[in-house]
């Protein structure tokens, strides 16, 4: 099915997709490695979240040897490489289902843009240029250290919910001070919990008055 969509022989399609996949797994390994801490600032950065999937899509579309690379084919190659990267990262326990579900729309969008960019550059230059490929491949590793030098944004937000209860404060406080253990059947099915968000178990208040920990 993949080779039919791409209009290529299967080995050619798999080679292009495999190049994007290999790059994606290498980038995930490097960004997540302890030795890169402080230099690349890990995977929770714009460099990794946005630039890496862009380059995955670019690599997958740029390296395929066919001369008839079109827009649609470039996007399909990019999406295939990007999707496989996420699945392999989950299989290697580098990412959880939560990250995959939240990241996948952004990942596919950026990979598609990378594939289209590769298509445009190949069309403008009349072919592939190793220096162009290398420049894009190292882009996340150049951008990440620059991003690490930027000050971390600090924002304080206040969210309020107000419910009027016909009781005095002391009575209400005894009801919300602690939450007894919650049985799984009390919560029912939830998509958020199915993809890995933790279920609430109970709530305890340690201490009295200001400074207590809940």
Residue pairs with C-beta under 8 A, 6 or more apart in sequence:
2 10
2 13
2 14
2 17
2 76
2 80
3 9
3 10
3 13
5 76
6 13
6 73
6 76
6 77
7 68
7 73
8 16
8 64
8 66
8 73
12 64
12 65
12 66
13 64
13 77
13 80
15 63
15 64
15 65
16 60
16 61
16 63
16 64
16 65
16 77
16 81
17 60
17 77
17 80
17 81
17 84
18 81
19 59
19 60
19 63
19 81
20 56
20 57
20 59
20 60
20 63
20 77
20 78
20 80
20 81
20 82
20 85
20 111
21 56
21 60
21 81
21 84
21 85
21 88
23 55
23 56
23 59
23 137
24 52
24 53
24 56
24 81
24 82
24 84
24 85
24 88
24 89
25 85
25 88
25 89
25 92
27 48
27 52
27 55
27 56
27 140
28 43
28 48
28 52
28 85
28 89
28 94
28 95
29 94
30 36
30 40
30 141
31 40
31 42
31 43
31 45
31 47
31 48
31 52
31 140
31 144
32 42
32 43
32 94
36 42
38 148
39 144
39 145
39 148
40 47
40 48
40 141
40 144
40 145
40 148
41 47
41 144
41 147
41 148
42 48
43 49
45 144
45 147
45 148
46 147
47 140
47 143
47 144
47 147
48 140
48 144
49 103
49 106
50 106
50 110
51 110
51 139
51 140
51 143
52 140
53 82
53 85
53 106
53 107
53 108
53 110
53 111
53 114
54 110
54 111
54 113
54 114
54 117
55 114
55 136
55 137
55 139
55 140
56 78
56 81
56 82
56 85
56 111
56 114
57 74
57 75
57 77
57 78
57 79
57 81
57 82
57 110
57 111
57 112
57 113
57 114
57 115
57 117
57 118
58 78
58 114
58 115
58 117
58 118
58 136
59 81
59 114
59 118
59 133
59 136
59 137
60 77
60 78
60 80
60 81
60 82
60 111
60 114
60 115
60 118
61 69
61 73
61 74
61 75
61 77
61 78
61 114
61 115
61 116
61 118
61 119
61 122
62 118
62 121
62 122
62 128
62 132
62 133
62 136
63 128
63 133
64 77
66 73
69 118
69 119
69 122
70 119
71 116
71 119
74 115
74 116
74 118
74 119
75 112
75 115
75 116
77 115
78 111
78 112
78 114
78 115
78 116
78 118
79 108
79 111
79 112
79 115
81 111
82 107
82 108
82 111
83 104
83 108
85 107
86 95
86 100
86 103
86 104
86 107
89 95
89 100
90 96
90 97
90 100
95 103
96 196
97 195
97 196
98 195
98 196
98 197
101 195
114 136
121 132
122 128
125 132
165 172
177 205
178 202
178 203
178 204
178 205
179 200
179 202
179 203
180 202
181 201
181 202
182 199
182 200
182 201
182 202
184 199
187 193
187 199
187 200
190 199
193 199
203 214
204 214
205 212
205 213
205 214
206 212
206 213
206 214
207 213
